[in-house]
Amino acid sequence: MITRTAAAKIVVIGLGVLGCLWVLWFFALMAFGSEGALPPKSRIPAVPAGASVVEQSEQCGSGGCWWQLVLAPAAGQSPADLARRMGLTEEQSLSPELFDPGYVYVGSETRGDRLVVHVGYQ
């Protein structure tokens, strides 16, 4: 039978190991994040009601990889209006989160009647 003291030590050691792994993951993303890693889909901004995702893909280039979403605005809405509604009039830098310890950029651009959103690690 495990005593309370032994159980407490196991919990503290387990939390310490998890903390160390998180820090290592963070530094790995900082060092190599732009080389093929993609942020989780949870970091992609929500698409407002009425707008729709026309295309979602993974893109890669010399600067790394990123998610690309092509959005069709709601009827009567321009791509610029959709960008404002999503808070994407300027490129954003999102701070690390518990389950994604990397800095993420989110930006957008207008292409014709569509809004193209990019999400990747910095």
Secondary structure as the mmCIF struct_conf table of DSSP 4:
data_model
#
loop_
_struct_conf.conf_type_id
_struct_conf.id
_struct_conf.beg_label_comp_id
_struct_conf.beg_label_asym_id
_struct_conf.beg_label_seq_id
_struct_conf.end_label_comp_id
_struct_conf.end_label_asym_id
_struct_conf.end_label_seq_id
HELX_RH_AL_P HELX_RH_AL_P1 ARG A 4 PHE A 32
TURN_TY1_P TURN_TY1_P1 GLY A 33 GLY A 36
HELX_RH_3T_P HELX_RH_3T_P1 LYS A 41 ARG A 43
BEND BEND1 ILE A 44 ILE A 44
HELX_LH_PP_P HELX_LH_PP_P1 PRO A 45 PRO A 48
TURN_TY1_P TURN_TY1_P2 ALA A 49 GLY A 50
STRN STRN1 SER A 52 GLY A 61
TURN_TY1_P TURN_TY1_P3 SER A 62 GLY A 63
STRN STRN2 GLY A 64 ALA A 72
HELX_LH_PP_P HELX_LH_PP_P2 PRO A 73 ALA A 74
TURN_TY1_P TURN_TY1_P4 ALA A 75 GLY A 76
HELX_RH_AL_P HELX_RH_AL_P2 PRO A 79 MET A 86
TURN_TY1_P TURN_TY1_P5 GLY A 87 GLY A 87
BEND BEND2 THR A 89 GLU A 90
STRN STRN3 GLN A 92 LEU A 94
HELX_LH_PP_P HELX_LH_PP_P3 SER A 95 PRO A 96
STRN STRN4 GLU A 97 GLU A 97
TURN_TY1_P TURN_TY1_P6 LEU A 98 PHE A 99
STRN STRN5 ASP A 100 ASP A 100
BEND BEND3 GLY A 102 GLY A 102
STRN STRN6 VAL A 104 ARG A 111
TURN_TY1_P TURN_TY1_P7 GLY A 112 ASP A 113
STRN STRN7 ARG A 114 TYR A 121
#
